[in-house]
Amino acid sequence: MQVEYELGSTGDRLIVGYASNVKNTPAIRQAVLDGKFDAVVVKSSLVPDPLILAVAANKASLHKSRDCMRTRSIQTEILYNLSFSTNISHSLKTFGAADDDRQILVCAINKDLQEAKELVEGDWISLESLQKDCDLKALQKLYKL
């Protein structure tokens, strides 16, 4: 149901879970914005493999350890590092989960997903189905392929 990566540059841990049929995405987003939920909520349709999140998190963790983050938190730094754009707002809007998203990826640094499992009203499913749920046309448009 979840996968864990050790981030090589800092030794931090990234835990990634995949939720489907999520009924309360607006409440989850608001909890993140209010600082009540310490995790990254990602639009799953733009991430074909969790390794992409691990690369973005590794870069964010390294930037945090060097005090050179471009955003205010490691969570937003991960979203920023997923994007090819240097526009922070664009990166957050593009890769952050939207209110109408029903499938989301939840990522946490150095903590388990227990809090997420209590907050998310949906089904936690295997990350193996992530690739088939990916929106290939949206990815091609986003990366101009």
VEXVEXTI-749138 format. One record per residue (C-alpha): residue number from 1; residue in three letters; x negated, z, y. Coordinates in pm, 1 decimal, padded with zeros to 6 digits. Last residue first. Example, Ala and Ser with C-alpha at 12.3 -4.5 7.8 and 13.67 -1.06 7.14 Angstrom:
BEGIN
nr;rest;east;up;north
2;SER;-01367.0;00714.0;-00106.0
1;ALA;-01230.0;00780.0;-00450.0
***
This chain:
BEGIN
nr;rest;east;up;north
145;LEU;-00639.5;-02594.2;01617.9
144;LYS;-00559.8;-02447.6;01960.5
143;TYR;-00631.5;-02087.5;01857.5
142;LEU;-00284.6;-01965.5;01954.3
141;LYS;-00111.6;-02289.6;01852.6
140;GLN;-00274.9;-02293.2;01511.1
139;LEU;-00198.7;-01923.4;01465.3
138;ALA;00166.9;-01975.6;01564.3
137;LYS;00192.9;-02265.0;01317.8
136;LEU;00039.2;-02054.5;01038.5
135;ASP;00283.8;-01766.7;01080.1
134;CYS;00148.4;-01516.9;00824.6
133;ASP;00393.1;-01380.2;00566.0
132;LYS;00209.8;-01552.2;00277.9
131;GLN;-00119.7;-01398.8;00393.9
130;LEU;00020.1;-01046.9;00427.1
129;SER;00164.7;-01035.5;00074.9
128;GLU;-00155.7;-00886.2;-00065.8
127;LEU;-00130.2;-00606.8;00190.8
126;SER;00112.2;-00434.6;-00042.7
125;ILE;00435.7;-00301.6;00101.3
124;TRP;00552.7;-00003.5;00303.4
123;ASP;00926.5;-00047.9;00354.6
122;GLY;01087.6;00039.8;00686.3
121;GLU;01166.7;00319.7;00927.0
120;VAL;00818.8;00389.4;01062.5
119;LEU;00765.7;00741.4;01199.5
118;GLU;00703.4;00940.6;00878.6
117;LYS;00483.6;00672.3;00723.9
116;ALA;00294.6;00643.4;01052.2
115;GLU;00219.3;01016.3;01057.6
114;GLN;00093.3;00994.6;00699.0
113;LEU;-00127.3;00693.6;00778.1
112;ASP;-00458.9;00868.2;00726.0
111;LYS;-00711.2;00944.9;00996.8
110;ASN;-01055.2;00823.7;01102.8
109;ILE;-00925.0;00520.0;01294.8
108;ALA;-00566.0;00419.2;01229.1
107;CYS;-00408.3;00080.8;01178.2
106;VAL;-00041.6;-00009.1;01137.5
105;LEU;00045.7;-00368.4;01056.6
104;ILE;00395.4;-00477.7;01140.0
103;GLN;00684.8;-00672.6;00992.5
102;ARG;01023.7;-00655.3;01166.4
101;ASP;00902.6;-00768.9;01507.8
100;ASP;01181.3;-00771.4;01770.2
99;ASP;01030.8;-00503.8;01994.3
98;ALA;00692.6;-00676.5;01995.1
97;ALA;00388.1;-00565.1;01796.3
96;GLY;00057.9;-00595.4;01979.7
95;PHE;-00137.7;-00914.3;01916.3
94;THR;-00010.7;-01140.8;02194.8
93;LYS;00099.1;-00881.2;02448.6
92;LEU;-00220.3;-00675.6;02413.5
91;SER;-00445.3;-00982.5;02428.7
90;HIS;-00264.3;-01127.4;02730.2
89;SER;-00291.8;-00797.6;02916.6
88;ILE;-00665.0;-00771.9;02840.2
87;ASN;-00752.0;-01124.3;02957.6
86;THR;-01085.8;-01206.3;02794.9
85;SER;-00905.7;-01432.4;02548.4
84;PHE;-01023.7;-01500.9;02193.1
83;SER;-00804.4;-01215.5;02078.6
82;LEU;-00851.2;-00965.8;01798.0
81;ASN;-01106.7;-00777.9;02008.8
80;TYR;-00842.8;-00690.2;02270.7
79;LEU;-00613.4;-00550.2;02001.6
78;ILE;-00899.4;-00332.5;01873.3
77;GLU;-00988.6;-00225.5;02229.0
76;THR;-00626.5;-00122.8;02278.7
75;GLN;-00660.9;00127.2;01993.8
74;ILE;-01011.8;00235.7;02099.6
73;SER;-00873.0;00342.6;02432.2
72;ARG;-00910.1;00256.7;02802.0
71;THR;-01007.2;-00110.0;02773.9
70;ARG;-01336.2;-00295.7;02829.4
69;MET;-01529.7;-00052.6;02612.3
68;CYS;-01895.7;-00003.9;02702.4
67;ASP;-01958.0;00360.4;02621.5
66;ARG;-02205.2;00271.8;02342.9
65;SER;-02008.6;00457.8;02074.0
64;LYS;-01685.8;00307.1;02208.8
63;HIS;-01829.6;-00044.5;02199.0
62;LEU;-01935.4;00008.6;01837.6
61;SER;-01590.0;00134.8;01744.8
60;ALA;-01427.1;-00164.1;01912.0
59;LYS;-01657.6;-00408.5;01729.4
58;ASN;-01588.3;-00241.0;01397.7
57;ALA;-01216.3;-00236.0;01475.8
56;ALA;-01212.7;-00611.6;01545.5
55;VAL;-01404.0;-00682.2;01222.6
54;ALA;-01178.8;-00447.8;01023.8
53;LEU;-00868.7;-00611.3;01170.7
52;ILE;-00991.4;-00952.2;01055.2
51;LEU;-01057.2;-00799.7;00711.9
50;PRO;-00685.9;-00720.5;00697.3
49;ASP;-00612.8;-01088.5;00624.4
48;PRO;-00370.9;-01344.8;00770.8
47;VAL;-00326.3;-01159.1;01101.2
46;LEU;-00095.7;-01336.7;01347.1
45;SER;00234.1;-01269.9;01165.3
44;SER;00139.3;-00902.9;01133.4
43;LYS;00195.9;-00821.4;01501.4
42;VAL;-00021.9;-00511.1;01529.2
41;VAL;00058.2;-00144.2;01583.4
40;VAL;-00261.2;00051.0;01652.9
39;ALA;-00247.3;00423.3;01588.0
38;ASP;-00229.5;00761.3;01760.5
37;PHE;00145.7;00803.3;01803.9
36;LYS;00257.5;01035.3;02084.3
35;GLY;00045.7;00861.3;02349.0
34;ASP;00353.3;00750.1;02543.7
33;LEU;00267.2;00382.7;02487.2
32;VAL;00226.3;00441.6;02113.1
31;ALA;00555.5;00633.0;02092.0
30;GLN;00723.2;00354.3;02290.3
29;ARG;00594.8;00092.7;02047.0
28;ILE;00724.8;00292.6;01751.2
27;ALA;01065.9;00336.9;01916.8
26;PRO;01088.8;-00038.6;01986.5
25;THR;00984.1;-00116.4;01625.0
24;ASN;01264.6;00093.7;01477.2
23;LYS;01416.4;-00110.9;01193.3
22;VAL;01102.4;-00222.0;01011.8
21;ASN;01188.6;-00456.3;00724.6
20;SER;00819.5;-00468.8;00630.6
19;ALA;00532.4;-00226.5;00679.2
18;TYR;00166.1;-00300.7;00612.3
17;GLY;-00099.5;-00030.4;00619.3
16;VAL;-00457.7;-00033.7;00746.2
15;ILE;-00703.7;00257.7;00742.6
14;LEU;-01022.3;00218.6;00943.3
13;ARG;-01302.8;00468.2;00882.0
12;ASP;-01589.1;00538.2;01122.5
11;GLY;-01948.0;00495.9;01000.2
10;THR;-02059.7;00361.2;01337.7
9;SER;-02180.6;00001.1;01288.0
8;GLY;-02067.2;-00032.9;00929.3
7;LEU;-01701.2;00044.1;00977.8
6;GLU;-01586.5;00189.5;00647.1
5;TYR;-01270.2;00010.1;00546.2
4;GLU;-00953.4;00152.0;00392.6
3;VAL;-00659.6;-00040.3;00252.0
2;GLN;-00295.5;00051.6;00233.1
1;MET;00000.0;00000.0;00000.0
***
